[in-house]
């Protein structure tokens, strides 16, 4: 790719907007996942008795099992949220950037 073309892309207002929005969204989702994950891990490390409690008096399943499953499922949900936004808003901006550069040729 020619350096001139790269510079046009880098200075395109829509590209700057895309990078900013995508980065902020990815950081928010990452922080959300890290907080959930490390809260679970730190609870296991420092307060295992909290997760070792059974769901009911007659159950052998501890509270930690459904919480662990929740941690795994939330990762899929957050990935789905990012993918949905990437396939709509981010792709639309990318197409707009591409079209504006093609028109300027």
N, C-alpha and C positions, 0 to 999 in steps of 0.2 A: 504494500500500500504506500502510496506517495506521502511524503511528510506533509505536504500542503493539504492533502485531503484529511489527514489525521488532525491537523490543526483546525480545520473547518469544523470537524466533528467536536473537538474538545471545546471550542468556543461557541458552539450552538447552544442557545438558551434552553432549548428543550432537552438537550443532552445533559446539561448541568442540572436541570430540574430532575431528570430521570435518575441520575446518579445520587442526588441528594435524597430523594424520596425512597429509592430502593435501599440505600445504605441505612437510613433511619429506621425503616421498617424491619430490615434484617437484624439490626442491633436490638430493637425492642423485642422481637421474637426470641433472639438468642438470650437476652437477659432474663426473659420470662422462663425459658427452659432451664437456664442455669440456676435460677432461684428455686424452682420446683425440685430439680435434681439434687442440688446440694442441701436443701432443707431435708429431703428424705435421707440422704447419706449421712448428714450430721446427726440426725435423729437416731439412725442406726448406731452410729459411733458413740454418742454421748448419752442417749436416753433409750436404750433398746427395750426397756421394760414397757415403754409407752406403746411400741409397735407389737410387743409380745402378748398383749391382751387379746383374749378371744372375742370374736364378734358377739357371741351369746354364751350363756352358761353351758349350753349343751353342744356347742360347736367346737371343733378342733382347729378351725381356721382362725388365724390371728388377724388383727387389724392391718398388719404390715402387708399381707398378701394383696388385698384390694387396692391399697395405697400404691404398692409397687406396680400393679397393673395399670393404675391411673397414670403413673409417671411415664410408662411406656406408651399408653394411648395418647397422652397429651402431646408427645413428640410427633405422632402421626397427624394429630389435629393441627398443630402449628405448621407442619410441613404442608398440609393441605391448604391452610390459609395463605401461606406464601405462594404456593403454586397457583391458586385461584387468582390472586392479585397479579402475579407475574404474567399470567395468560390473558389478563384483561387490560388493566391499566398500564402495566409496564410494556406489554407488547404494542399497545396503541401508541404510546409515546415513541417507541422504537421505530414503528412504521412512519410516524410523523417526521421523525428525524431523517429517516432514509428518503422519504419523499421530498423533503425540503432540500436535501443535498442533490438528488437526481435532477430537480427542477433548476438548480443553480448551474449545472454543467453547461 
